[in-house]
């Protein structure tokens, strides 16, 4: 019988897995896939939630954290990972962007492109940008995985990386939570709680936070134009964990403060998706935008910026749901068109069907196959 110590060793390097973030979920999905492929897995991290670690069945190697903020703390993490790797010689080293790897790097954001899109200028100082430049410019990895074609195009152009090295790995969603049944079950109750009557069109922007990146200012401007076009016909919702004060003041200046509801992030967000008539994400940039996929799965039509990675899922059959403009007037025209479509309910059903192609199960199967291809020439793994 093969003992665990005889199994090939995989290490996942990620600075912290303290919270149930997208990056943390990604790391634990990788852990499960690698274990199924016969690997013994360790997570190299400075901070971790012990409960999450224990549930995953993985070993945690705690790396000492550099105590001061600044670019060096990420380079320090890279140094600790490389030192551990020299001692233990893992068969596979998976980086989440903060360390070099000869194998595979999972990149979650494009900080240079984000600065150009949000601020209109190259990034000044950023510890994330510094480590990304260091890791990606080496180009000694076998593969880099990104969240969207937009990200792939950026890393290929910016760092001169060959396209064949870049894999697009769209994030998945949880179909047990996000589905039309759960979302629509309490639709009328939720709308009533929010004082939204049956004839009011309810439009929302749901995000984890960073309102500037997600262009909440543009959303407020759209709300003002819609309200001016048809007073009292619309209500609006902004969900996210960020300082809403500047945007609330903007709404006050535009005379629509009473038309916009502001909420922090909630666990049962599918009920909010279900209460909406339209989900709008006019982000300056969003490397993917899982919230858009979740809304679609809940049967809520979406309208996305072409700079949202999830818009790539719509390009073939739903081009009218993607806006390549920063002009709020263009968005308003498209919003009205969608809400007045005769086939509105058919559109909602078709989007929910499209979303099922990107469930956690589907994406997990693709992740496992990606690892299988990466390792098939380097080890014989137990299936």
N, C-alpha and C positions, 0 to 999 in steps of 0.2 A: 504494500500500500504506500502511495506517495504521501509524504508528510508535507504540511504547509510550507516548511522551510525549503523543500525541494521545488516549490512552484516558482515561476519567474516573478520578479519583483517589479512593481510599478509604483512610482512616486508621483503624487499630485501636489505641485507647489502653488499655493495660494495664500496670500498674506493673512487673511482672516476668514473664518467660517463661523462667525458669531451669530448671524441673523439669517432668517430665511429669505435671503436676497436671490436674485436671478443667478449671480455668479456662484453662490453657495449651492443652490439647487443643481446647477450645472456640474459642480464638482462631485456631488453625491451621486448624480446620475452616471457620471464617468466611473465612479467607484463601483457601482452595481454592475455596469457593463463589463468592466475589467475583471471583476470577480467571477462573473459567469464565463468569461473566457479563460479562466484558470489562473489568474494572477493573484498574488498576495499584494495587497495595496496598503500604502501608508500615505497620509496627508501631512505635508510639511507646511506648517502654519505658525504664525506668531501668536495668534489668538484663535480660540475655538470655543464653541458651545458644546460642553461635554455631553449633553443630552442628544444633540444632533449627531455627534461623533459615535456615541454608543449605539444609536438606532441604525447607523449605517454599517456597523460591524467592522469598521476600519480602525487601524492604529493611527494615533496622532503623535507625530514627532514635533515637539514644541521647540521652535527656534527662538533664540533670544532676540528681543526687539530693540532697535536703536531708540533711545529715549527722546531724541529731539526731532522736531518736524523739519522738513526740507528734503531736497532730492536725495541726499545721502542715505536716508533711511531705507529707500527702495534698493539702492545699490548694496547696502549692507545686507538686506534680505537675499539678494542675488548671491552675494559672497557666501552666506551661510548655506544656501541651497547647494552651491557648487562644492563647498567643503564636505557637506554630508554625502553628496553624490560620489565624490572621489573615494570616500571611505567605504561606502556600501555598494557602489556599482549597480544601480538599478538597471533592469533590462529596458525600462521605458520611463522617461521623465516627461511629465506633462506640465507645462507652464501656463499660468493664467495671466501672462503679460509682464509680470514683475521679476522674471528671471530668464536667463538664457537656457535653451534646451537644444540638444542635437536631434530631438524627436519631433514634438508637436507643441505649438503655442496656440492657446485660445485667446483671442483678442476680443474684448468686450466693448471697446470704445475707440473712436478716432479723435483724439484730443486736438490735433492740429486742424483737422477739417472742421471740427466743432467751433473752434475759435474763429476761423475764417467765416463760418456761416453766421454765428451769433454776434460777433463783435466786428466783423468786417476787416479783420487784420490778423497777421500771424500771432501765434501765442507768444506771450512775453516770457514768463517764467512758469514752469510747471514740473513738479516732480514726476508726474505720470508721463509727460512728454519726454522728459530726459531719459527715463528708463526704457520707454518704447523705442526711442531713437537708438539707444545702446543695443537693445536686444534684436531689433529688426534689421539694423544696418549690418549686422554680422552675417546674416543670410546663411547660417550653417545648419539650419533646421531642415527636417524633411518635409514638414507640413505646417501651415498656419491655418487655423480655422476662424472664420469671421461670421458675423450675424446676417450679412446681406451682401448683395452684389455691389451696392454702393460702397461698403467697406472694402470689398475686394479691389474695386477700381482705385480706391485711394491708396491702399498699401502698395499695390503694383506700381502706380505712378510715382508715389512719394519716395519709395525705398528701392525701386528697381527690382522687385521680387518677381520671379517668373510666375505666370498665371497658373501653370500646372502644379505649383506648390500650394496654391490657395484653395481651400475648401469652404464652400458656403454651407453653414449649418444653421438653419433657421430655428429659433427657440420654439418649443412646443407649449401647449396649454393643457390644463387639467379638465378633461371632459366630464368628470364626475361633478365638478363644481360649476363649470361654465357650459350650460346647455339651455335650450329653449324652455324646457320644462321648469327647471329651477328659476330661470330668469323671469318667466311670465306668470309663475304661480301666484305671486303677490303683487302683480303689476298695479292693479287698481288701488290696493291698500297702500302701497308705497307712494304712489302719486297723491293719494288723498292726504297722507301724512305730510307731504311736502306742499300741500295746497295747490296741486296741479289738477285742473278739471279735465274732463274727457275731450274737450274741444281744443285745449291748449297744446301747441307744439312744444315739446320739451327737448332741448338740445344740450348736450353735455360734452365736456372735456375732462377725461379721467386720466390721471397720471400719478406716478409715485411722488413726484416733486419737481424741483428745478423749473419754476414757472417761466423763467426767462428763456431757457432752452426750448420749452414747449410752446412758446409764443402765446402765452395767456393774454398779453396786451393786444395782440391781433384778434384773439377770440372776443375780447370785450368790445373792440371796435366793430366786429361783425354783429355782435348783439345789439349795439346801438343802431346800426343801419337797419337791421331787421325790425327793431322796435319802431323806428321812424317810418318804415315802409308800411307796417300794419300794427298799430299800437294795441297792446294787450293780447296779441295772438300768440306770443312766444314767451317761454320762460327758459332760463339757462342755469346750468350747473357746472361748477368747477370743483374737482376733487383732487387733492394732493397735499403733501406735507411740505409746505414752504410758507414764507411770509406773504400773505395775500394783501397786506395793507396798501402797497403802491397800486395794485390793480383795483382794489375796492375804491380808492380815491379817484382813479381813472373813471370808474363806473359812475361815481357821484358827479364828476365834472360833465359827463355825457348825459346825465339825467336818467340813468337806468339802474341805480343802486338797488331798487326794490325788485328788479327783474332777474337778478343773479343770485343763486344760492351758492354758498361756499362751504365745503366740507373737507375734513381731513381724511386720510386714508381709512378705509373700513375693511373688516374681514369678509363680510358678505357683499362684496361689491357687485356680484352678479345681479342682485336685486335692483341696484341702481342702473345697471346696463338695461335690465328688463323694463325699467320705468321710462327710459329715454325713447324718443322717436328717431333720434339721429345722434351718432357719436362723431365728434369732429376733433381732428388732431392736426393743427396747422403748424407743427413744430418746425423751427429753423433747421433742426437736424434731429433724427432719432435713429440710432444705429439699427434697431429693429422696430420695437414698439409692440410688446406682447399685449398691451391693453387693447390695441386695435383687433388683434386676433381673438381675444376674449370676448369683446363686444360682438364680433361677427358670429362666434359660436353661440352667443345668447340670442341670435336672431335680430340684432339691431344693426341697421344699415350704417355704414361708416363713410366718412369723407376725409381723405388723408392728403397731406402734403407729399409731393413727389420726393421730398427729402426724408421721408419716413421709410425705413427699410421694408416694413410690412406692406407698403404699397406695391412692392414687386409681385405680391401674390394676386393682385388685382389687374395687372397690366394686360393680360390676355383677354379676359372676358368682361371686365368691369372698368374700363378706362375712364368712364365718366365719374368714377368715385375717387379719382386722383387729380389733384390741382397743382399745376406747375406755375404758381404765382404767389407773390406776397401781398397782392392788392386785396384788401378785405372785400371790395366790391365784387371781385371775381368769385370769391368764396360765397358771398351772399347770394349771388345769382345761382350758383350750383346748389346751395342749400335749399333754396325755394324749389328748384327743379326736382330735386330728389323727394322732398316732402309731398309734392303734388303729383308724383308719378302714379298712373293708374295701376301699374304693376308693383306698387310699393311692397305689398305683402309677399309677392312672389320673389322680389329682390331680396327681402329679408331671409326667406327660406333658402334661396340659392347661396347666400353668403354663409349661412349656418352649415350648409352641406360642404362648401369649399373649406371651411375651417377644420372639418374633421380630418382632412388630409395632413394636418399639422398638430395632431394630438400628441400628448406626451408619449403614448405608446408607439405611434408612427415614428416620431423623431428619435425615440430611444432605440428602435430597431436600426435606424440609419446610423446612429452613434456607434452602436455595437459593430455594425458592418465596417464602419470607418476604422475602428480599432483593429478589427480582424485583418483588414487589408494592410494596415500599417505594420502589423507584427508578423504576418504570415511568412515573411522571408527571414525572420530573425529568431523565431522560436516555434516549437511544436507545442500547441496549447491544448488543454483539455476542453472539449466542447461540452 
